[in-house]
């Protein structure tokens, strides 16, 4: 992989990928893609100072949402996603925030009767609703929803020298990954590392329930750190049940995402041992040869762009000199792939075009923009890789 991709080159490529995504979304708009487009446009407006039509994309998303018969609550593709974008658009533009009260009511109702077949996870589960709550500009709503979420976590968690949760029999998992039902997942997207990062932010929130979050964090960290299982250059496996198979290098699973989640926990606890664990996982990820990283496409979630983003984050967080080179190599691979035409991504049904944030063009564009500039992005909240802070109190 070439290491010679300038900052200007990366930003030009980010713009190209944004254009690729925008064309695809305008041809076939849906709620998730329009919200992802609004997020990317908002970030690019802050970065470049140009008008990328964030408000227009968000308005189109709201129009699609109003036409839907049934709304889900989730942070990825649901009303929490709409609310999160609305909060940040209002905050960055200085405009008034209206119409989120019904979102609050829906989310509180959902959390109060949280379904048994839904996970304590980020994309379509409880932790995503937790992100919505912690960002919420109304402190009363923050307190109420966060308290409810902590109660669900306490109820769902199992104890074995610490606390952990299992993956449930969700409809999607029954169809696609029935072997994963009941697993003790360790990743950020669906497992214990994501839970740890969320609890760390909740414990630093200043809410009355922050003490409960800190207790849950300590117990979950105690269990998690015992799952360290070095194997072929990796530190943490995909799950407890797969501890004899090296995990991929990615945000969703593996040492890159886990190191950043543990970094948030280290900030919350002030623990030198947690900080050391975070650094160890990051160093292992950086040292892993590219041909063993198990990367199959360019996406942010589990692909090349995610590792370019991670390289820059690791360089900012730790004194690891190899991090800059690591990120540059993966960024150069993105450029190499795009020179062959619009990017394609690997899904359950084969290779396809994707414009989304997690698994498509918009996430790649945002990762490259961050790698080029180092400007802290808003979207890291939605990855649980940074401390979640409330936007200005109402």
N, C-alpha and C positions, 0 to 999 in steps of 0.2 A: 504494500500500500504506500503510495506517495505521501509525503508529509508536507508538501509545499502547496498549501491552499491559503491564500491571504484572507484577511478579515473582509476586504471588499469582495473577494470571490465568494465567500460564504454568505454575505448579506445579499449579494446578487442572486445566488442560488436559492436563498430563503424566499426572496420575492418571486422567483420563478415558480417555486413549489406552491406558494400562496396562490399564484395565478392559476396553476394547474387545478388546485382544489376548488377555487372559486368557480371556475368554468364548469367543473363537474357538479357542484352543488346547485348552481343556477339551472343546470339542465334537468336535475332531478332532486328538488329540495325536499328535505325532511327535517323534523325537529332537531335531532341530534346534530346533524351536519351544520345546520344554520347556527345553532348555539356555538359549535366549535369554530365556525367561521367568525362569529362575533367576537369570541375570545381572542383568536389570532389577530383579527383586525384591531382590537383594542390594544393588544401588546405592541403591534407594529406602529400604531399611531403614537404611542408613548415613545417608542424607540426612534422612529424616523421623522416624526413631526408632520407626516403627510396624512391625508384623509383616506383611510381604508374602508370607510363606510361601516364601522362597527354598529352604529345605531340602526342603520338600515337593515343589516343582517339580523339584529336582535328583533326589530319590528316584524320582519318576515317570520322569524321563529315563533313569536307570540301569535301571529295570525294562524300559523299551522297548528299551534297548540289549541287554540280556540275551536278549531274544526274537529278535534279528536273527541271521540265518544268517551274514552276512558283514559285517565292520566295516572301514571305511576309516580311515586314520590322521589325516585333515586337521583343521585348526584350526576350520574351519567345517563342522560336521556329522559329524566323526569322533572318534576316541578322544583326539586332542590337544585337541579342544573339551571333551570330558568332563573330561579331566585339568586343563585350565586353570580351569574352573569349580570343580572339587574343590579345587585349590590355594587359590583365593581364598576359598571358603567356609570352609575349614579355618583360613585365616589370620585372617579377620575374626571368626570365632566362637570361635577358640581350641580347636576340637575336633581330635582326632587324625586324621591322614591315613592311609587304608588302601586297599590294593587297586590302587595305580597301577603296581606293578612290572610287571604284564603289559602295560600301556600303554607303558612305557619299552622293554620288549623288542620290542614290535611296531614302534615308531617307529624304534628303532635298526636293526632288520632292514630296514625299508623304506628308510631313508636309505642304508644300506650298499649296497643294490642299487637305487638310485633309478631309476625307469623313464624311458626316453628320451623318451616321449611326454608326460611331465609337466613343468610349468613351474617355473621358479625364481620362484614368486609366492606370494601370501599366502593366498587363500581355500582352495584345494585343491592346494597345492604346497609346495615346500621351505621357503619363508620362514615359513609358518604353523607348521611343525614346529620351526623355529628359535625362534619366540616361546615355544612350549611349553618348549623346553629352557632358554632364558634365564630363565624364571620359576621353573623347577623348584627346589624347596627342597633337593635333594640336590646338593652341589657336584660330586660325581663324575659324576653323570648329566649335569649341565650341561656339564661339560668334554667328556665322551665324545661326546654328540650334537652339540654345537657344532663340535667338531673335524671330525666326519664331514661335517657340512653345509658347512663351509668347503672341504673337499676336493672336494665335488661342484660347488660354485660355481667353484672354480679350474678344474676339468676342463671344465665346460660353457661358461665364458666365452670369448669371442673378443676379439682384440686389434686395435685400430686407433687408435693414440695414446691408449691407455687401454683399459679393459675394458667389455664389454657382453654381454648375453645376448639370445637371440631367443625368440620365442614358438614353441612346438612344435605338432606335429600331434596334439593331444589329441583324443579321440573327440568331445567336445562342440564343439570348434572346427571339426572337419571337417564336422560337421552344421550348425553355425550361422554360423560366420564363416571359411570356408575361405580367404578373401582375407587373413586376418590371420596365417596360418602363415608363420613366418620373419620377421615384423615385429620391429623394434627398438622395443619399447614403452617409453614414458617415464613412465607413470603409477605411482601408489602400489600399486594393487590387483594389477596384473599385470606391472609393468615396473621400470625402472631406479630410479625414485624410491623404491619400496618396498625394493629391494635395498640402496640407499644407507642408508636408515634402519636396516634390520636390521644391516648391517655396522657402522654407527656404534654401536649398542647393544652388539654383540659386542665391539667394540674397547674399550669402557668397562667390560666385564664383570669385569675382574680375573682372568680365566681365563688359563691358560698359552697358549692359542691366540689371545689378544687381539691379539698382534703380527701374526699372519697376517691377522686381520680388518682391522686398520689398513692393512696393505699393499693388500688388496683394495679397501678403501674409497677410498684415495687414487687408485688407478687408475680405479675406476668414476666417481668424482667428476670426474676429469680429462676423461673421455670425455663425461659427462653435461653438464657446464657448456658444452661446445662445441655442444650441441644447442639452445641458446637461439635462438629464432626469432621475434622480436616480429612480431605480425600482428594488426591490428584490436583492439588493447588487450590481447592475451594475450602471454605470454612463452614458454611451453613448449607444443608441440603434443602431440597424442595419441600420436604415434609419429614416428620419423624419416621413415617413408614417407609420412606425412600432414602434413608440415611446412608445406604451403601452405594448410591449412585450420585455422582457429582451433579450439582444443579447447573442450569444454564447461567450465563452472565447477563443479567438484565435488571430492569427496575422491578418488574412484577415478581420475579423469583431470583434468588441468588444473592451473592455478596454485594454487588453495586447498590441495589435498592436497600438491602438490609443495613449496610454501613450508614446510609443517610438517615434511615429511621432511628438507628441507635444514636446517631449524632444529636437528634432532637431530644432523645431520652437523656443523653449526657447533659445537655443544657438544662433540662428540667430537674435532674437529680443532683447535679454537681459531682457526680461520681467519677473518680479517676478510672475505676475498673471498667465502667460502661464506655467511657471515652476511649480507653485502650482497645476495647472490643470493636468499637466502630472503626478505629484506625486499622486494626488488624484485618478486618473484612475488606476495607478499601484497598489496602496494600495487596492482598491476595488477588483481588479482581484486576488490579493494574498489572500484576505480574503474570497473569494467565495468558498463554499464547493465543493469538487471534483464532487459530485453527481449532482451538479447543473450547471456544466461547459458546458454541452451539447457536450462533446467529444465523438466521435463515432469510431475513429480509431487512429492510431499512427503517422499520417503524420505531417510534419512541418507546413503546411498551416493552418490547423484547428484541429490538433490532439494533442496527448500526447507529442510527441517530441517538438512541437512548444511551449508547456507550460514549458517543461524542459529548453529549450533555454531561454524563457522569464524569468524564475526564476533566472537564472544566470545573465541575463542582468539587471534585477531589483536590484539584490544584488550589482552589480557594479555601478549602476547609483544613487541609493538612499539608505539612511540609513534605510532600512526596514528589520529588523532582520529575519522576517518570510520568506524572499525570498529564502534563501539557502535551508531551509527545503522544501519549495514548489517545487523548481526545482528538488531536490533529490527525492521527492515522485513520480513526473511524470517520471523522468528518470528510476526509479525502475519499474514503470509500463511497460515501453518499454521492459525492460529485461524480465519481466514476460510474455509478449506477445510473444517474440521471442523464449522463451523456448518451446513453443508449436509448433514451426515450422516457416518457412518463413512467414513474415508479409503479411497480406492482408488488403486491404483498401476499403472504401465504396465510390462508384461512382454512377452516375445517373442510371447505369444499374445493380447495385448490387455490391457484394463484389468481388474483383479481386486483382491479384498481380499487383504491380506498382513499377517501379524502379526509377521514376523521382525525381527531386529536390523538387518541391512543394508538391507533393502528394504521394511520394513513398520512397523507401529504402534510396536513396542518401541523401535526406533531413533529414531523421531520423539519419543517420550516422553522418552527419555534425553537427546536433544539439547536439548529444551526445558528439562529440569531443569538441565542444565549452563548453558545460556544465562541462566537466571534467577538462578543462585546462584554460578557460577564455581567450584564445588567440583570439584577435579581428579578425573575419573572413572577407574575401573579399566579400562573398556572401550577407552580410547584405545590401550592396548597392542595390542589386536587390530586396530587400524587403522594401526599403525606410524607414529603421529604424536607419539609421546613416547618418551623413553628407557625401555627395558625393564629392570626391575630384578628380581633374584632375591628371592623371598620367603624369610623367615628360614631359614637353613641348618639342616638336620636335625642 
